[in-house]
């Protein structure tokens, strides 16, 4: 007898019938949001006249925000608003952000005037133009944080969660299909959306993601009556702060051979690691520390065993979490790879050319620069160099393998180490490392720009100055 792919919850709401709407909403949203990033470096340099380093730093900061907001959304969803409202608000904000970004491509007043034949002769963007651009990117980051923080866990909420083998297999099957849909949508974004931007222009290239995001919102809200909408629990951040406060206040109390406060806790005794936090759940005086109904008289001086162990679990995963920062920092350099690939031969056939964002380095850049010097193109950073873009494939393959192995390993590790009350946090903790990696990449780029070989050089006109900076 074959087991069903997914088991339906024995209630009128939730179950398999709600998952197609969640999957469809996630796929359209993922295609729309991921499709904006690869070519953004080209949009900022050609349409806004930003220098390569400045445009890359803006993208690093935007990427860091995209990766940081989900962890904030996870805490808010688990502690205050719930996952349904978090995804709903996120979908609306994402659509508004993409719509504003599309307007920057539709109306010339929204961006500085640039010569179509020379990206070095762009006017400087005004404050209002930059504010309009930054607002669109900020709304996309906020909206993405609301969606990414809760979509995976919200889908799991629709299925049965009893502690038996069948339900465990159901959730495993759900997680597997979820990641399949996410990766397939990313593949579509990196091919179709990027190709539309490269061949049909920015108006169509930003209009398609905006329409897809609108469809995502419609799919999500259309099935609202079918969803299981779990209420938010206690505030995790407040609980962490209370444990730190109580452990500091009770730092002089000996935690060996004492009574621990465990009302409502699954655990009865705290673990032996990070023992300095155990003082937070030590009952020093029963009459003073507890009320008549057995609760803590001051939750900032006495916490439960479970609260202490939740903070311990978060601290224990920090070393493994930090390993993702370097991987994320390396992968954040994709914006420079797009610029690098744009100066290389990307033809597969005489009539078909791969967009620069689809072929995403020190060795390759060294060879490319040597070829440019031999061909007399060292002062023309936008000129085509007789070098195949296939040279960049090893970087793409190794970077992709590093991201996959590190990402999957971290996700499974966080889910196994953190308690169920922190499921949304566990699902998004990896993105916090990616955010730190993007910030680190921005710092490296700024240092290279400030202290590199072109630091301090001045040129007479703006066009030659931009060529010198781009060549750096």
Beta strands, then each sheet from edge to edge (+ up, - down):
strand 1: 347-349
strand 2: 352-353
sheet 1: 1+ 2-
end
